[in-house]
Amino acid sequence: MSSVFIGSVPVQFVPPFNALLKEALSEAVGTRYEQTPTRVLRAEHLIAIAVQTGRNKDRQRVRLLLEHAPVDIAYLTEILARHELETRWRQWIP
């Protein structure tokens, strides 16, 4: 995945190559960027995707999302369970 800049905003386009990404795209939230309608992945899905990917930089991304984004922990827990990521999550979060 690489970032593309739309104006000065970095945007990532992620092809849905597994069940988690397909779910994340299907549940993306509709919003507007300036006058352009768009859809954005929920923070809970972004966290689950980072856990699934498992890189060190993804751990940092998870920390930032947990600190700065509104995260529904119950919904995140459901996503992690549905995609069999609970064990990795427990290893990541002290």
C-alpha positions as CSV (number, residue, x, y, z in Angstrom):
1,M,0.0,0.0,0.0
2,S,1.2,3.4,-0.8
3,S,-0.1,6.8,0.0
4,V,-1.5,9.1,-2.7
5,F,-2.0,12.8,-1.9
6,I,-5.3,14.4,-2.6
7,G,-4.4,18.0,-2.1
8,S,-2.3,17.9,1.0
9,V,-4.1,14.9,2.5
10,P,-2.3,11.5,2.3
11,V,-4.8,8.8,1.3
12,Q,-4.3,5.0,1.1
13,F,-6.2,2.9,-1.3
14,V,-6.4,-0.7,-0.1
15,P,-7.6,-3.5,-2.4
16,P,-9.9,-5.8,-0.5
17,F,-7.9,-9.0,-0.7
18,N,-9.3,-10.7,2.4
19,A,-12.4,-11.0,4.5
20,L,-11.4,-8.3,7.0
21,L,-10.7,-5.8,4.3
22,K,-14.0,-6.6,2.5
23,E,-15.9,-6.1,5.8
24,A,-14.1,-2.9,6.5
25,L,-15.0,-1.5,3.1
26,S,-18.6,-2.6,3.3
27,E,-18.9,-0.9,6.7
28,A,-17.0,2.3,5.8
29,V,-18.7,5.5,7.0
30,G,-19.9,8.0,4.4
31,T,-18.6,11.5,4.8
32,R,-17.4,14.5,2.8
33,Y,-14.0,15.9,2.2
34,E,-14.5,19.5,1.2
35,Q,-17.3,19.1,-1.4
36,T,-16.5,15.5,-2.4
37,P,-18.5,12.6,-0.9
38,T,-16.3,9.8,0.2
39,R,-16.2,6.8,2.5
40,V,-13.7,6.2,5.4
41,L,-12.9,3.0,7.2
42,R,-13.9,2.9,10.8
43,A,-11.2,3.2,13.4
44,E,-12.0,-0.3,14.7
45,H,-11.4,-1.8,11.3
46,L,-8.2,0.2,10.9
47,I,-7.0,-1.2,14.2
48,A,-7.9,-4.8,13.3
49,I,-6.2,-4.4,9.9
50,A,-3.0,-3.2,11.7
51,V,-3.1,-6.1,14.1
52,Q,-3.6,-8.5,11.2
53,T,-0.7,-7.0,9.3
54,G,1.5,-7.2,12.4
55,R,4.4,-4.8,11.6
56,N,6.1,-2.7,14.2
57,K,4.8,0.5,12.5
58,D,1.3,-0.9,12.8
59,R,1.7,-1.2,16.6
60,Q,2.4,2.6,16.6
61,R,-0.6,3.2,14.4
62,V,-2.8,1.2,16.8
63,R,-1.5,3.3,19.7
64,L,-2.2,6.5,17.9
65,L,-5.7,5.4,16.9
66,L,-6.5,4.4,20.5
67,E,-5.3,7.7,21.8
68,H,-6.8,10.0,19.3
69,A,-9.8,8.4,17.6
70,P,-13.2,7.4,19.1
71,V,-13.0,3.6,19.3
72,D,-15.9,1.4,20.2
73,I,-14.0,-1.3,22.2
74,A,-17.0,-3.7,22.1
75,Y,-17.2,-3.4,18.3
76,L,-13.5,-3.8,18.0
77,T,-13.6,-6.9,20.1
78,E,-16.3,-8.4,17.8
79,I,-14.2,-7.7,14.7
80,L,-11.1,-9.2,16.3
81,A,-13.0,-12.4,17.3
82,R,-14.7,-12.7,13.9
83,H,-11.3,-12.6,12.1
84,E,-9.5,-14.7,14.7
85,L,-7.1,-11.9,15.8
86,E,-7.7,-12.0,19.6
87,T,-4.5,-13.8,20.5
88,R,-2.3,-11.3,18.5
89,W,-4.3,-8.4,20.0
90,R,-3.6,-9.7,23.6
91,Q,0.1,-10.0,22.7
92,W,0.1,-6.4,21.5
93,I,-1.8,-4.7,24.3
94,P,-0.3,-4.9,27.8
